[in-house]
């Protein structure tokens, strides 16, 4: 095919209108001024952006650097650039671009050079998820010093039998199983992600599981939210979740928080748990949970889903945060929610189960967690990939000179001031407003 080559102005990030020249019709690559062939690279297109590329997962484009490569993708698929850059000239905070799994902000930005056969990956932030035994108890402090926790003595015969497949594993054993049973986990959202997370953590024997969700069960939830059944329609999701968890494992203590999580209550709610798993479906809750976990020094296991794509990572205290990866939320309406774009039901199980696995690994102190790595799952191609993420010294929350030193009005910051375009964000904002009015 005969494509055109575009030149991206390195100072402004805009396309030079005089550079719309056709490639040679021969098989030779376009030759630049220096006399070398223009490298051809593979550009990975995430599912939310594939409507612009004819549902292609990868497209080939030529260019000397990332900026030129993306400009050439836009030449092939007009409008692609606006999805990545928006109306500006810089890569926005809710988009990360990688060259061979290394984020370009740690290289030379859009001027990062590329070589023949390299891969450029465009990764947007995703908000999808859902939102919103016999033992002797003591007030022993948790590892983070805030949440009282159970102390488990010798396992009963029933517990040994129930958890036998764990106990025979050398990485778990009786002592590891007791660690699991002494731990507490807070799950944000009893929906698509919260469902498999809650089920597998309950089956594993987590001592206390907290569920934060203000919503009620709707028939549209049943396509993916395995905590709920047809008879639960109209019931509080948190209550439905509690009943399902106890049906699997009656020994688990389940605490329901049937309120939207807000800046007014997040510190109190999250302080009572050892680990936090985020399955929120809107950016306001996602940033709120991140910031609260940072201030309370809680490990955060973060997951998100949309269409056929999933993302999972782990943030450990004082070792980076969600704002290092995505410093600011996308403009309202830029990234659709699951309610707007949809999500494959089975995708929730894959991503949520990975989040539950990361929790158990942290509790047991085994293996390598996803800390410092963002796992990307593309269900359409059945492909897993990982990219490195790092603590940003310029992060406004956890960096060397932080400017965010307290919780803020996340609803306004994430788009409330401009009006909500996301149905789930509208619902969460309305519930939070009602909670504040009735307080």
N, C-alpha and C positions, 0 to 999 in steps of 0.2 A: 504494500500500500504506500501511496505517496503522501507522506506527512510533511508538515511545515515545522521549521525550527524557530523557537522563540527565545529571545534573550531577555533575561531578568536583570533589571537595573539593581546592582548590589547595594546601593544606598537607599533606594526608595522601595524596593521589592515589587515594582511595577514592570509590566512587559513593555519592551521597546516596540512601538508599532511598526517600525521600519524593518523589523527582523522577521517578518512573516514570509520567509523564503522557502520554497519547496526543497525537499531533499532530492538528491540526484536519483534518477530513475534506475541507475545501475545498482548492483549489490554492494558497492563500496559505501562505507560510512561517510557522513559529512566531515570534511576536513576543516579544522579550525585554523586560525592564523598561524599557530605554532607548527602546523604541518602534521599533527597527530590525529588519529581517528577519534571521533566523539564517542565516549563510552556509552554502551547500552546497559541499562540496569532494569531490574524487576521492581515494580512498585506494588506493595501489598495494599489492597483496598479493603477497609473494614466493612462489615455487612451494612451498617447504616448509610454508607456512601456509595454502595454498589448500584443504586438506582441511576447514578450518573455514568456508570461504565458498562451498562448492559449486563449487570450481574456478574461481571468478571471479578475473580478474587485477585488476580495479578494482571497488570498491564506492563508492557515494555515501553520505555521512554529513554531518549538520549539526552545527555547533558554533561557538562563538565563538573557541575556541583548540584547540590540538592535543589537550589532555586531553579536552575535551568531544567532539571528533570521534571519538577512539578509544573513548570510553565508548559512543557511539552505534553504532559498529561492533559492539561487544560486545553491545549490545541486539539488533541484527539477527542476530548470529551468536554465541550464548552460548559462552563459552570462549575467544574470541579474545583477550580481555584477559590471560588467564593465559599465553598464548603470548608476548605482548609483555613483560609485567611480571613473569611468574613468580608467586611467592607474595608478593612485596614490593610496595612502592608507588612505587618509582622505576624508571626505565628502566634495565635492567641493562647491564653493560659490554659484553656481546656483541651488543647491539642498537643500531643507529643509526636515528634518525628524521629525515627531511628534509622541509622545506617548500620547495617549488619549488627542489629540489636544494641547499638550504643546510641544514647540520646544525643541529638545534635547540639543541644545547649552546652554539653560538656566538650564539644568539638569546636567547630567554627560556625555554628548556626546554619542558616540556609546557604552559606558560602562553603560548607563542608564539601571537599572534593570527593568524587566517586570514581570508581574504577569499573572496568568491564566485568559484568557478572555480579556486582554488588546488589544488595536488596535495600530499598528504602521502604519503610513501613510508616503509615500514617495511623495514629491511634488516638481516637477521641475519648473523652470521659464518658462513662455510661452511668446513668442513675438508677436503672431498673433493679427491682428486687421486690420488696413489699413492705408497706408500713401500715405503714404505721399501724432406806432399809433399816434394819435393826442396827443401831449404833449408839454410842455414848456421845452426847453433844457437849462441847465446851466452847468458850469464847476465845479460842486460840486465834491470834491475828493471821490474816492472809499474807501471801508473799509481798503484797504491796502495802501492807500495814493498815488497811482501812476496813476491810470486810471481815466480820467474825466468821469463822468457818468450823465445820464439823471436824471432830477427831474420830477416825475409824479405828477400832481395835481389831481383834481377830475376826476374820470373815466367818459368817455363819455357813452351815452346810448348804443352805439354799443359795446363798450368794456365791459360794464356790462353784456350785453347779451352774448357776445362771451365767457367770462370767468365765466359765472354764476355758473357752476358746481364747480369751485374753490371757488367763493365768498361765497357760502352757507356753505362751510366747516368751522367749528370753528377754525381749525388750520391755515386757510388761511385768509378768509375774505377780505374786500376791501384793508386793509393796507398791508396784505400779498401779494395780487396781485400786488399792486404798487411796493413792494420790488422786485418781479420777473421782472416786466417791467423796473425797474431801473438798473437791473444787466446786466453784460456782461460776456460771456463765450467763451473761445477759445477751439475749438475742433481740436485735432491733428489727421488728417486723415479723408477723406470723403469716407470711404469704409465700410467694414462689421460692425464695431462698430460705426464709425462716423455717419452712416446713421440713425439708430434708435435714437441715442443721439440727432442729429440735429433736426429730425422730432418732437420728443416729447418736446424738449426745445422750439422749435418754436411754437408748439401748446400751450404750457404753457404761452407764451407771453414774453420770455426773450427779453430784450430790444436790445441787440447787440450780435450777434453770429459771431465769427471769424472762418474761415475754412482754415486750413493749409494743402495743398496737391498740389504737383507739377505734378501729373500724369494725364493721360487722361483715359477716360472710355473705357474699353475693354469688349467684349461680355462675357468673363469669369467672369466679375464682377457681372453680372446681376443675378447670382444664389443666391446672398445674399445682395447686396448693393442697398437698396430700395430708395436711393436718385436719382438713375439713371434709365433711361428707354432705350428701344431699339434705339430710335431716338437720344439718347445722345452719342452713340458710336463714339469715336474719339474726343469728346469735352473735354475740361479741366474739371476735376472732381469738382474743386472749383466753376466753373461757373455753371455746372449742378446742384450742390448742392444749389447754390444761387437761381436758377430758381425754384427748387422744394420747398425750404423753403418759397419763396414769393407766390407760388401757394397755400400753406397752410395758411400763415399769412403774408399779405403784410405790416403789421406794423413793422415787425422785421427788424432792420438794419443788413445787412449781409456784412461782410468785407472779401474779398477773399485774401489769401496769396498763390499765385501760384508759390511757390518756395519750395525747400527742406529746412527743418529747420536745421540750422547748428550753430556751435559755434559763427559764425560771426553775425547772425541775431536773435538768439533766445531771447536774453535779450530785444531787441527792440520790437519784436513781442509780447512776453508774457506780457511785462509791461503794455500793453494797456487793460488788461482784469482783471476781479475780480476773476474768477475761470478758471481752466485749466482741460480739460478732455482728457486723453491720450488713443488713439486708434491706436498707432503706430504699424507697423508690423515688426519692426526690433529692435534689442537691442541697437544699437547706438543711435537711436532717443529716445528710452525709457529712457536711462541713461541721455542723454542731457536734455530732458524735466524735468526729476526729479531734476537734479542739478540746472537748471535755476529757477525752481519754489522754490527751497530751498533758493537760493540767493535773489530772489525777494519777498520771504515770501508769496507765492501764494498757496492756497489750491489746491491740485492735486487729481483728481478722476481717478484712474488707473484701466484699465481693459485689459484682454488679453484672447485669445481664440486659440484653436487648436483641430482638430478632433471633439470630443464630450465634451471637457473640457473647462471650463471657470474660470477665477479668477477675483475678484474685491476687491479693498480696497480703503481707503481714507487716504491721508497724509496731515496733518495740519501743518502750519508753526511752526518750532522749536519743533515738537513733533514726530520726526522720519521721515524716507524717504525710498525710494525704495532700497537704498544701505544697509539699516539695514536688509532688508529681503533677498536681493540677493547682497552680497558685490561685486561680479564680474560676468561678463557674462560667459555663457558656451563657451567652445572651438568652433571654427567655425565648423558647420556641426553636432554638438552634438544634438541640438534641432532643428528639421525641422520647416520650415515656413509653413503657410497655402498653399502657392503655391506648396510646395513639398509634404506635407502630406495630405492636404485637410482640410476642415472644414464644418460642417453641417450648411447650410444657416440659418436655424431657430435659431441656437445657438446664432448667432450674435444679433438677436432681444432680446433674453432673457438677455444677458449680457449687451448690450448697454442700454436697458431700465432700468436696475438696476443702471447703472452709471448715467443716467439722473435723476432718482429718488433721488440719493444721492446729486446731485447738488441742486435740489429743496429743499430738507430738510435742506441743509446748508444755503441756501438763507433765508428760512423761520425761521430758528433756532428752528426746531421742531424735535422730535424723537431722536433716537440714531444713529449716523452715523457709517459707517464701519471703522472709525478711530480706530486703535489698533486691528482690526480683518481682517483676510483674508477670504473672502467668496469663497468657492470652489463649483463649479457646475459640476456635472457629469450627462450629458444628457442621457447617455445610461441606467443608473439605475434610472434616474429622482430623484437624491438625492442632496440636498444641505447640506454642512457642513461648519463649521467655525473653524478656529484656531486662537489663540491669537498671535499677533505680538507685539514687543516692540521696543522702541528706543534703539539702541545699543550704549553704551558709548564708544565703540571702533570703531564706524563707521568713515570712513575716511572723510566723508562729514559733518555730523551733530553731531559727537561724541565729547568727552571732549577735544581731541587733534587732530583736523582735519588736514589732509595733503592735501586734495583737497580744495583749496581756490579760484580757478578760473576755468572757463570752459576749457576743454582739447580737444584734437583731438580724438573724440569718435569713428570715423571711424577706425582709427588705433588701438585704445585700444580694440575695440570689434571684431577685426579680420581682419581689412583691411590690416594690415602688413603681414598677412599670406595668403591673397587671399580670396575673398568672395565665399562661397559655397552656399549662399542663394540668389535666384534670385531677391527677393525684395531688399536685401541689396546691391546687385550689381547695381540695378537700382538707388537706393537712392545715392550710392556713386558716380556713374557716373554723376547724376544730380547735386550733390553738387560740384563736380569738375568743371563741365561746368559753374556753377554759379560763382565760384571763378575766373575762367579764363576770364569770360566776365565782371567781376566787374571793 
